[in-house]
Amino acid sequence: MKAKGILLTFLSAILYGIAPVFSSKSYPLGSNPITLTFYREFLVLPLLLAVLLLRRVSLRVTRQQLITLLLVGLLGRGATTLMLNISYSDIGVGTATTLHFMYPVFVALICRAAFQERLGRAKLLALALATAGVFLFLEGGGESGSLLGMTLALASGVTYAGYMVAVDKTAIRDLDPFLITFYTAVAVDLGILAYNAFARQIVFALPPAAMGYTFLTAVTASFFAVVLLQIGVRYLSATTAAVFSLFEPVSCSAAGALWLGETFTLPKALGSAVILGAAGLLAAAKPAASPDSQAALDLLMSSEGFPNPPEQP
């Protein structure tokens, strides 16, 4: 189960890392971060609904689960993306991304403070190494040191950490991953529409090419990556999955070098090696099983890798 959780989390990180390649190609064609955030959730709603209907998963949830889903969607996914995109224009992508990827530390702190989750030596060492590795991805280039931008970037890490902990620890943890993704996507779009009532930044009529890249971003990041991460969290716990998710900047830099002609510098190579070493250390450790490990196992088909639908009453 641990090996499957690591694999799923790594795959999620790779997909999250590839998604910016598609999104970056949509911006010169008339899109913008707010438009992309709206459409990357909106375009996957029909796909998610089709999967749920084909698998005969009921859309009904309890009141507590619905409130949790809406809050997780608005704060965990919507606010995270919005604050991170705003910080990009204030302090630069390199600094903002590095500060955002402090979220594994916040995951560990939340789990320790709220759920008394103990961190073993291997997990603490892996967390410290992975965080140091992320800082090797930090680039200069005249980026400003705006307090607002740095605060927003760090806050995006806190809200994303809250999202990962919520998937692992709250009333939604036993829900079908596709159902969680569906409701949180709806919440994100409602939040973005409310924000757009004042900002007026959504470009609803995108050119076909821009819409195509947006669709690829949506399927990659808001469909497959989100679902794989949610299942990975159930196998590994939020804290452990957060460390393995730090492979995302590695995959993002590799994708940028392969398809966008970006330079894969020596510090990035060293950062990649440190992050992979931390992941290897954590993978070799013998942690206590996540309380949701069996539930996670039941979520995967033995042959196809997708969750089984719950039995209908």
C-alpha positions in Angstrom: 0.0 0.0 0.0 2.9 2.4 0.8 4.5 1.7 -2.6 1.2 2.5 -4.4 0.8 5.7 -2.3 4.3 6.8 -3.3 3.7 6.0 -6.9 0.4 7.9 -7.0 1.8 10.9 -5.3 4.8 11.0 -7.6 2.5 10.8 -10.6 0.4 13.6 -9.3 3.5 15.8 -8.8 4.7 15.0 -12.3 1.3 16.0 -13.8 1.2 19.2 -11.6 4.7 20.0 -12.9 3.7 19.5 -16.6 0.5 21.6 -16.4 2.4 25.0 -16.3 3.7 24.2 -19.8 0.2 24.2 -21.2 -0.9 27.2 -19.1 2.1 29.3 -20.2 1.2 28.8 -23.8 -2.3 30.0 -23.3 -1.3 33.4 -21.8 0.1 34.9 -25.1 -3.1 33.8 -26.8 -5.4 36.0 -24.7 -5.8 34.1 -21.4 -4.7 35.2 -17.9 -4.3 33.5 -14.5 -7.9 34.3 -13.3 -9.3 33.0 -16.6 -7.2 29.9 -16.4 -8.2 29.2 -12.8 -11.9 29.5 -13.8 -11.7 27.3 -16.9 -9.4 24.7 -15.5 -12.1 23.8 -13.0 -15.1 24.5 -15.2 -13.9 22.3 -18.1 -13.5 19.2 -16.0 -16.9 19.4 -14.4 -18.6 17.4 -17.3 -15.8 14.8 -17.2 -16.1 14.4 -13.4 -19.9 14.2 -13.7 -19.6 11.5 -16.4 -17.2 9.4 -14.4 -19.5 9.6 -11.3 -22.6 8.7 -13.3 -20.8 5.8 -15.1 -19.6 4.5 -11.8 -23.0 5.0 -10.2 -21.6 7.2 -7.4 -24.3 9.1 -5.7 -23.9 12.9 -5.6 -25.6 13.1 -2.2 -23.4 14.1 0.7 -24.3 15.1 4.3 -24.6 18.7 5.4 -21.3 18.5 7.2 -19.5 17.0 4.2 -21.0 19.7 1.9 -19.9 22.5 4.1 -16.4 21.0 4.4 -16.2 20.5 0.6 -17.2 24.1 -0.1 -14.7 25.4 2.4 -11.9 23.1 1.1 -12.7 24.1 -2.5 -12.8 27.9 -1.7 -9.9 28.1 0.7 -7.8 25.0 -0.1 -7.9 25.2 -3.9 -9.4 28.5 -5.0 -7.7 30.9 -2.5 -4.4 29.0 -3.0 -4.4 29.5 -6.7 -5.5 33.1 -6.5 -2.9 34.2 -3.9 -0.1 32.4 -5.7 -1.0 34.0 -9.1 -1.1 37.5 -7.5 2.2 36.9 -5.7 3.8 35.9 -9.1 3.4 39.5 -10.4 4.7 41.0 -7.1 7.8 39.0 -6.2 8.4 36.8 -9.2 7.7 33.2 -10.0 10.9 31.8 -8.5 10.5 33.4 -5.0 6.7 32.9 -4.9 7.0 29.2 -5.9 9.7 28.5 -3.3 7.7 30.1 -0.5 4.6 28.2 -1.6 6.4 25.0 -1.4 6.9 25.5 2.3 3.5 23.8 2.6 4.9 20.4 3.7 6.2 22.2 6.8 2.7 23.7 7.4 1.1 20.3 6.9 3.4 18.8 9.6 2.7 21.7 12.0 -1.1 21.4 11.5 -1.1 17.7 12.0 1.0 18.0 15.1 -0.9 20.8 16.6 -4.5 19.7 15.7 -4.2 15.9 15.7 -1.1 15.2 17.9 0.5 13.3 15.0 4.0 12.4 15.9 6.9 12.8 13.4 9.6 10.2 13.5 13.3 11.1 12.9 13.2 9.8 9.3 10.2 12.0 8.5 11.7 15.1 10.1 15.0 14.6 8.3 13.2 14.0 5.0 11.1 17.1 5.5 14.1 19.3 6.3 16.1 17.9 3.3 13.2 18.4 0.9 12.6 21.9 2.1 16.3 22.8 1.6 16.1 21.2 -1.8 13.2 23.4 -2.8 15.2 26.5 -1.8 17.9 25.5 -4.4 15.2 26.2 -7.0 15.1 29.9 -5.9 16.2 32.2 -8.7 17.3 35.8 -8.5 16.8 38.0 -11.6 15.8 41.2 -9.8 12.8 39.9 -8.0 11.4 42.4 -5.6 11.0 41.7 -1.9 7.5 43.0 -1.5 6.1 42.1 1.9 2.6 41.6 0.4 3.8 39.3 -2.3 5.8 37.2 0.2 2.9 37.0 2.6 0.5 35.9 -0.2 3.0 33.2 -1.4 3.4 31.9 2.2 -0.3 32.1 2.8 -0.9 30.0 -0.4 1.2 27.3 1.2 -0.8 27.4 4.4 -4.2 27.1 2.5 -2.8 24.3 0.4 -1.6 22.5 3.5 -5.1 22.9 4.9 -6.4 21.3 1.8 -4.2 18.2 2.1 -5.0 17.9 5.8 -8.7 18.2 5.2 -8.6 15.3 2.6 -6.8 13.2 5.2 -8.5 14.1 8.5 -12.0 15.5 8.0 -15.5 14.3 7.2 -14.7 14.1 3.5 -11.9 11.6 3.8 -14.2 8.6 3.0 -15.8 10.2 0.0 -15.0 9.1 -3.5 -12.1 11.1 -4.8 -13.9 12.1 -8.0 -16.8 13.3 -5.9 -14.5 15.4 -3.8 -12.9 16.9 -6.9 -16.3 17.6 -8.4 -17.6 19.6 -5.4 -14.4 21.4 -4.8 -14.2 22.4 -8.5 -17.7 23.8 -8.2 -16.7 25.8 -5.1 -13.6 27.2 -6.9 -15.6 28.4 -9.9 -18.3 30.0 -7.6 -15.5 31.8 -5.7 -13.8 32.9 -8.9 -17.1 34.2 -10.3 -17.7 36.2 -7.1 -14.2 37.6 -7.4 -14.7 38.5 -11.0 -17.8 40.5 -10.2 -15.3 43.1 -8.9 -12.1 42.3 -10.8 -13.6 41.8 -14.3 -10.6 39.7 -15.4 -12.2 36.5 -16.8 -12.0 36.3 -20.6 -15.0 34.2 -21.4 -14.4 34.1 -25.2 -11.0 32.6 -25.6 -9.5 31.8 -29.0 -9.7 28.1 -29.9 -5.9 27.6 -29.4 -6.0 29.2 -26.0 -9.0 27.1 -25.0 -7.2 24.0 -26.2 -4.2 24.6 -24.0 -6.6 25.5 -21.1 -8.4 22.2 -21.6 -5.0 20.3 -21.4 -4.2 22.2 -18.2 -7.6 21.3 -16.8 -7.4 17.6 -17.5 -3.8 17.4 -16.3 -4.0 19.4 -13.1 -7.7 19.5 -12.1 -8.7 16.0 -13.1 -5.9 13.4 -12.9 -3.4 15.1 -10.6 -6.0 16.1 -8.0 -7.6 12.7 -7.9 -4.2 10.9 -7.7 -3.0 13.1 -4.9 -6.2 12.6 -2.9 -5.8 8.8 -3.1 -2.1 9.1 -2.3 -2.9 11.1 0.8 -5.1 8.3 2.0 -2.3 5.7 1.6 0.4 7.8 3.1 -1.1 10.4 5.4 -1.0 14.1 4.6 2.4 14.8 6.0 4.2 12.0 4.2 2.4 12.7 0.9 3.4 16.4 1.2 7.0 15.4 1.1 6.6 13.3 -2.0 4.6 16.1 -3.6 7.8 18.2 -3.5 8.8 16.3 -6.7 6.6 18.9 -8.4 9.2 21.6 -8.8 11.6 19.0 -10.2 9.1 17.9 -12.8 8.2 21.5 -13.6 11.8 22.5 -14.2 12.4 19.4 -16.3 9.2 20.1 -18.4 10.2 23.7 -18.8 13.7 22.6 -20.1 12.2 20.0 -22.5 9.3 21.9 -24.0 9.9 25.6 -23.2 13.6 25.9 -23.7 14.3 26.9 -20.1 17.7 26.4 -18.5 18.0 23.6 -16.1 20.7 25.1 -13.9 23.2 23.4 -11.6 21.4 24.6 -8.4 18.2 23.1 -9.8 20.0 19.8 -10.5 21.3 19.8 -6.9 17.8 20.7 -5.6 16.4 17.8 -7.6 19.0 15.4 -6.2 18.3 16.5 -2.6 14.5 16.2 -3.0 14.9 12.7 -4.5 17.2 11.8 -1.7 14.7 12.9 0.9 12.0 11.0 -0.9 14.2 7.9 -1.0 14.9 8.3 2.8 11.2 8.5 3.5 10.3 5.6 1.2 12.9 3.4 2.9 11.5 4.2 6.4 9.0 2.0 8.1 6.2 4.3 9.1 3.0 3.4 10.9 0.2 2.8 8.5 -2.2 5.6 7.8 -5.5 5.1 9.5 -7.1 5.3 6.1 -4.8 2.8 4.4 -7.4 0.1 4.0 -9.9 2.7 2.8 -7.4 3.8 0.3 -6.8 0.3 -0.8 -10.5 -0.2 -1.4 -10.6 2.9 -3.5 -8.4 1.4 -6.2 -9.5 -1.3 -8.7 -6.9 -4.0 -8.8 -6.5 -3.8 -12.6 -7.3 -0.3 -13.6 -6.2 1.9 -10.8 -9.5 3.7 -10.2 -11.7 3.7 -7.2 -14.5 1.2 -7.0 -18.0 2.6 -6.7 -19.7 2.1 -3.4 -22.5 -0.4 -3.1 -25.9 1.1 -3.6 -28.4 0.5 -0.9 
